[in-house]
C-alpha cells in the first residue's frame, strides 16, 4: 500500500469525481442565447433552450474548440468521430426532460492530470471529458432541498455549455480531491476556457466507497480488485460547488459510511445532497444505474469530426510546466513558484517584472507583498487591470533605492490599493523620498547623544540595544532611511 493510500482500520476510502465545468462562451451550446447571468429570471431563453416543439439545436463551435484545448491539456485522445446522445431523465430545470450529452463516444478519453499531494506528484487518470448542456437552476424558498416551502425554476442557465470531466476512482482521501480540483481549475484558467468568478462555474459530483484494505495494492483503479469495486455500495454526493466544499462533504461522507459499517449496518447505494449550510449530506434518492437513463443518439445533431483540431489549436504553457521553469530559470523555491503561477495573470506579471529587475526582488514584491495585500482586501490581480505598470514603477523605486522597502510596502502599496493613487503621487505627497546620507548620519549622531543609556547597554554587550537606537533614527528621518543602512552606521559610529 502506498503512502497516498489512507487506511481507516481495515477500510480504504475510494473516490471518483465527475466535475462539471462551465465553458466560457458568449452563447449557449445549442442556441444563440447569451450565457450572461442576469438579475431577471428566465430572460435569456429561446425555443431551443426551453425545449419547445420543432426547435432544433445548432452546435456552438467555440464550445468544441474549448473542449479540444482541455483535451490537449490533459493529454487525452480525441477520436476521429464523436457523437451526441439524449440522456432521458426527469430534470425539473431542463424543460424538454432529456439532456443532450455524450455517452459512449466522448470528445476526450483516456487523459490524465498530475497533482501535488503532500509533497509528492501523483497522476490521476481521467477516463473521459465530454460536452453537454447545463440544466437551469432551482431556488429553494424557505429552506434547503429537503425542507423548502416551494421551489422556483430559472431557465437562464439551461443550455450553457458544460464539459464534464470524469476521473477514475484514484483518490484515497478528501484532501487529495481538493488538491486535484485546485490543479484542474488552474489548468482551465490558463487555457482561457473557464471563469472561476462565475456563479456555479465548477460543480462537483463525487462517488465514495469504503473497500477492504487488502483489496487494494496501489493508487489506481487497476490495483483495486474488480469484484471488490463492483460489490462496494458507493454513494454519489451531489451539488458541491468548491474545493473546500468537496473536502468537507467527502470527509463527512467518509465518516458516515465508516461509522455505519463499524456498527454492522449496510451502506445504501444512493445519491445524497451536500447541504453546505448544515455541513451534512442528506439522502435524495436511490442511485440510478446507467440503464435508467435510456441513452440514444441525438438525431438532430450529426457526428462530430474534429480530431485534426488537436494539431491546429495551440494552448499556452500550463501551470505545472511554468512552475518548473520558474524554479530553474529564476532559482525560485517551490513555494514561491507555486504562488507565482497560481493564475496566468500573476505568472505573466511576475515574468514581466523579473525581466526588468532582480528575480528575487520581483518574487518578493509579486508573491508576498502584492498578492498578500490583494488577498487581505479580497481582491484579485485582475482588479488591477490597467494599473500593473504602477506596481512595476513601485518596484523600480525600491530597486533604485529611491524609497525604502518598508515605506513602499506599508505606505505606498496600501495607498495605491485603497486610494487609487500612483506610487509617485504617494511618495511626493507623503514625503517618502529616501533621506540623503548626510541627514541619516546626522540623525545617527543625535540618537547616540540623546540616549546614553542605550549606548551603555550596547557597550556592555547587549546587542539588542542597537534596535532601540535604529528606531530612534528611523523616527528622526520619518521612516525614510533604510533600516539596514542605519544599523551599520550606528555600529560604525559606536565602535569608532
N, C-alpha and C positions, 0 to 999 in steps of 0.2 A: 504494500500500500504506500502511495506517495505522500510527500509532505503536504500536498494540497488537499488530500482526502481528509475530510473532517469526520471522524468517527464519534458516534454518540452511543456509548455502551456497545451493544452488538449490532447497531444500526448505522447506516450511512445515508446521508441526505443526497438525493439525486434530483437535479433541477434542469429543466429545459425552458427556453424562452420563445415567445412569439412577440416580437417588437414591432409595433405599428408606427411607421414614420410618415409624418405628413410632408409631402414633397412641395418645395417652393415653386409653384407655377402661378401665373396670373389668373388662369381659368381652370375650371374643374376638369376631371379626367375624360368625361364623355360628352361635355356640352360647353357652351361659351359663357356660362355664368361665372362671375367673379368669385375668387376664393377669399376675398377680404371678409373678415367677420365684422358685421355692422352691429350697431346697438339695437336695430329694429329686427325682430324675429321674422323669419320667412320672407325676407326681402330679396335675397339673391337666389331666386329659384326660377325654373322654367319647366315646360312639359317633360323634358328628358329627366331632370333630377327629381321631379315629382312622380315619375313613372306613369304618366298619362298614356292612354291607349294610342298607338300609332307613332309615338315618339321614338326616334332611332338614335342610338349612341354613335358618336364620332370620336375616335381616339385622339387624345392630346399628344402631339409629337414631343413637346417639352417634357412630359412625364416619362416617356420612353427613354429619352436622352438621359434624364436624371437616373433612371434605373440602370442604364448601361454604365454610367460613371460609378455607381455603387458597386456594380459587378466587377469592374476593373479594380476598385479599391480593396475588395475582399478576395481578389484573385479567384473569382468564380467562373464556371463555364457558362457561356451564353450560347444556347443551341441554335442550330440552323433555323428551326421553326418553333414558335411558341404560340399558345392559344389561350383564349379567354373562355371561362365557363360560368354557368349560373350556379350559385350556391343557394339552394332553396331552404329558407328558414324564416321563422316569424321574426321580422325586425320591426318593432313599433316605430322606429325612427328612420326606416328606409321604405317608402310607401309602396313600392312595387312588390315587396315581400320576397325578393331574392336579391342577392348581391352579385354584381359582375366582378369576378375574381379570376385567379388562375389556379388550376388544380394539379394535374399530373405533368404539365409541360410549362413550368415556370420560366421566366426570362433569365433567372440566375440560379445556378445549382452548384453544390459542392465547393463552397468557398470557405474562408477561414479568417479569423482575426486574432492577432497576438495581443495579449494584455499583460500588464504587470500585476502580480498578486504576491503580496508580502515579500517584495524584493526579487521574486523570480518572474521570468517571462513564460507565459503559457499560451498555447494555441487552442482557441475554441473553434470547433467545427461549426460551420453554417451550412445546414442542409439545403436551404433554398431561400431565395428572396424574390417575391413576386409582386406584381401590380394588382391593385384592386381599388374600388371606390369606398369612401368612408360613408357610414350612416350619418344621420343627423345627430342632434343632441337632445337628451332628456333633462328636464329640470324638475326635480322632485321638490314639491312645495310642502312645507310643514314637517319635514323630517328626512331621514335617509331613504334608501331604496326600499327598505322593508317597513318603514314607519310613516311614509309621506301621506298627506291627506289626498293629494292628487298629483298628477304628473303632466307637465306641458311639453310639447314637442316643437323643436325649432329645426327646420329643414335647410337652413343656410349652409350647414356643413355637409349635407348629403351630396355625394358626388365629388368631394375633394379627393385629389389623388393621394393614395397611400402606397407605401411599399412595406410589405410585411416580411420581416427578417426572422427566419425560424432556425434556431440553433439545435445542435444535438444536445442530449442531456449530459453535458460535460461539466456542469457546475456542481461543486460539493459543499458550498456554503453560501448564505445570503451576501456575505461581503464580496465574494467572487463575482456575483451578479452585478453588484454595484460598480465594481471596477470595470467590468465589460461594458456596461451601459455608458459610463463616462468616456471610455475609449471610442465606442461606436459614435457617440454624439460628436466628439472631436472630429472624427473622420468625416462625418456628414457635413459638419460646418465648413471644413476645409474644402470639400467638394462644391460648396455653394448651392446645395440642393435642399437645405434644411434651415429653419429659423427657430432656435430654441425659445425665443421670446413669444412665439405664437401660442395662444391657449390651446392645449390639447395636442401639441405638435409631436409629442412622444408618449405613446401609451403601451403599457406592457401587460401581457398575459403570461403567467408563469405556471408551469406544471411541476409539482413537487411530489416525490415519493420517498418513502423510507425503505431501504433494502438491506437485508442482512449483509454485514461487512465481508463475510467470506465469499460472497458472490462477486466482489469487485477486486480486480487486481491492479487497476491503474486509474488514469484520469478520464479516459474517454469511453464512448459507448461500446467500442469493440471489446473492452475489458469487463463489461458487465454481462453476466450470464443472461442470454436471451430469454430463458424461461423465467428468471427472476424479474427481469424488466417487464415482461408481459404480465406476470402474475401480480405485480405491485399495483395496489389501488391508488392511483395518483389523483390528486385534486388539482383543478385549474383555478388559479386565483386571478380574477379579472379586475379591470378598472384601476390599475396602478399608473400613476402619472409622473413619477420622478425617480431618480436614482435612489435617493434616501427612502422614498416610499416603498420601493421594491425591496430594499434591505429589511425595512421594518415589517412589511407584510409577510415576507418569507420567513423571517425569524419567528414571527407569531405562529405561522402555519407549521413550521418545523417543530416548535414546542408543543403545539396542539396535537399533532399526529404522534409524536413521541410519547406524550402522556397517555393518549388513547391506547396505544399498543402495549405500554407497560401495565395498563390496567386490564388488559385482556379484551379490549373492545376492538372491533374491526374498523378500519378506516374506509369510509364510504368513497366510492369513485363519484365525484360530484364537481360542480362548478360553484365556486364561492366568490363573494364580492368583498373587496377590501374597503372597509369603512374607515377612512383616514381619521375622521374626527374622533372616533372611539378607539382606534388602534387595534381593531379586531377584524377577522374575516367572518362573514355570515353566509350561510347556505343559500344558494339561489335556485338550483335545480340539479337533477341528476346529470352526470356527464354524458354528453352526446357521443355517439360513435360516428365514424366517418360516413357510414351508410345513411345516417339520419339526415344528412344534408342533400342527398339526391342530386349530386352534381350531373350536369350535362352541358354540352358545348353551347356557347353563346352564338346563335345562328346569325345575329345581326352584326358580328364583327369577324372579318376574315382572319386567317392565320397571320401572325406577325413574324417577319423575317428581317432581323437587324443584327445578326451576328457579326457582320462586317464593320458595324459601328465601333466595335471594341478596338479596332486598329485605327479608326479615323478620329475618335473622340479623345482628347487629351485630358488628363487630370493633373492637379498640382502635386507637389511634393507633400506626402502625407505626414501627419504629426510624429509618428514613430521614427520615420527616416530623418525628419528635421531635428528631432531631439538628439539623435546620434550625431548628426552633422554638427550641431551647435556645440556638443561636447568636444568633438575632435577639432573643429575649426577655431573655436573661441576659448577652449580649455575651461569649459563651464562644468560645474558639478551636475550630477543627475537631477538633483532637486531644482537647481536654477534653470536647467534646460527644460524641465517639465513645466515650470511656471511660465517660461518664455514662449512655449509652444502651446499653451492652453487654448488659444484661439489663433486663427490665421492672422487676424488683425494685429494681435500682440506680437506674434513672431515676425511679421513684416516690419512693424515699427522698430522692434529691437534690432533687426538686421540693418535697417537704415541708420540708426544711431551708432551701432557698433562699426559701421563703415566710416564714420567721421571721427569717433572718439575711441578711447581705450575700451575694449570689450568688457572688462571688469567693471569700469565706471558705468558703462551703458547698462550692464546687467543689474547693478545696484539700483540705478535710477528707474529702470522699467519694471523689473521684477519685484523689488522691495518697496521703493518709495511711491512710484506712480500707482501700481496695482494695489498696494496697501491702502493708499488714500482713497482710491476709487471704491474698493471693497467696503471701506468704512462708511462711505456715502451711498452704498447700494447702487453704484454706477458701473457701467462697462466702458471699455476703451472706445466703443462705437459712439458713446455720448460725447466724445471729444472730436468728432468728425469735423475737419476744417481747422482744428486748433493744435494738432500734433506738432506743427512746426514751432509753436510756442514752447512746448515741452523740450524740444530739441534745443531751442535757444537757452532754456534754463540750464540744461546740461552743459552747454557751451560756457555759460557764465561761471559754472563751477570748475570746468576743465581749464579755463584760462585764468583761474584764481581771482576773478573779479568780485565774487561774493563767497562767503563761507558755505560749506555743505550744510551746516546746521540751519543757517538762515534760509538757504534755498529750500530745504525740506520743510522746516517748521513754519516759515512765514510766506515765502513766495509761492510755493506749490499750493499750499492750502488756500491762499488768497486767489490764485488763478482759478481753482475749482469752485470756491464759494462765491467769489465776487465777479468772476469773468474778466479780471484784469490781465494784462500781458505781463510777463516777467520784468521787462524793462520799466513799465509803469510802477510796479510794486517796489522795485529797487529804488527808483527815484523818489517816490512819494514817502517811502518809509526810511529813507536814508541808510540803505543797507550796503552801499558800496564799501568794499574792503578798506579798512584803515591802513594808511601807509606805515612803513617800518618805523619811522621816527616817532610817530604818535604811539605806536604799540610799545616801543622801547621806553618812552616817557611814562606810559601807564604802568609798565613793569616796575620802574624805579619808584613811582609813587606808592604802588601797592606794597612794596618791601618796606618803605619808610613808614607807612601808616599802620603796619601790622607786625610789630616786633615780636609779639607772642608766637605767631605762626612761624616767623623766621627762626626763633629759638627752637621751636618744636622740630623743624626740619633739620636744623644743625645738630639736634640731639638724636637724629636717626629716625624720626617719624616721617617717612616718605609721603604719607597721606596728607601732610600739611600743605604739600605743593598744590593739591587740588583746591584747597581754600583760596590760595593766592591766585590760581588760574581764574577762579570765579570772580575775584575782585578786579582783575584786569579786564575780563570779559564785560563786567558791569561798567567799567570806565570807558570802554570802547563801544558800548551799545551793542555788544554781541557781534561786531563786525570783524573782529580779529579771529584768526584761525587758532583754535584751542591747542592744537599740536605745536604750532609755532610758539605760542605763549608759554607752554610748558618748557620748551627748550630754552627760550630766552630767560625765564626765571631761574632755571638751574645754572645757566652760564653766569648770570648776574650774582647769584648766591654763592657760587663757588670761586668767584674772581677775587 
